[in-house]
Amino acid sequence: KSFSAGFTMPVDSALRTLNVEWNRQYDRALELDKWGQMEEARQAYTKLASHIESKSSSAGSKTQRAYVAKLAVCLRMRSNVLRAGDSHGVTLENMSTIKQSERLDSGNY
């Protein structure tokens, strides 16, 4: 049921569309972050967090909604670290680990 290496939602056309879009945005944010484009990465993380928060409230199971809400918090925390220019907090490595986590790939929310 995974549509790409990342967020996994049930097979429903609306959710499938969200899954694909969220993965694309997440990949873009990570790429910007890896290249040191801090402001662009910060904006991408913030945009994705906002998109997730606005679209996920009625998507999937209660457990999936809670998990995705936590993901949005991580995205905002990384954005805040980039804005502050701080080396403490959610790191690029953390964000890459979230993307590659078994939990996201397997759909085992």
PyMOL commands that set and color helices and strands:
alter all, ss='L'
color gray80, all
select helices_A, chain A and resi 13-34+38-58+62-84+92-100+102-106
alter helices_A, ss='H'
color red, helices_A
deselect
rebuild
show_as cartoon
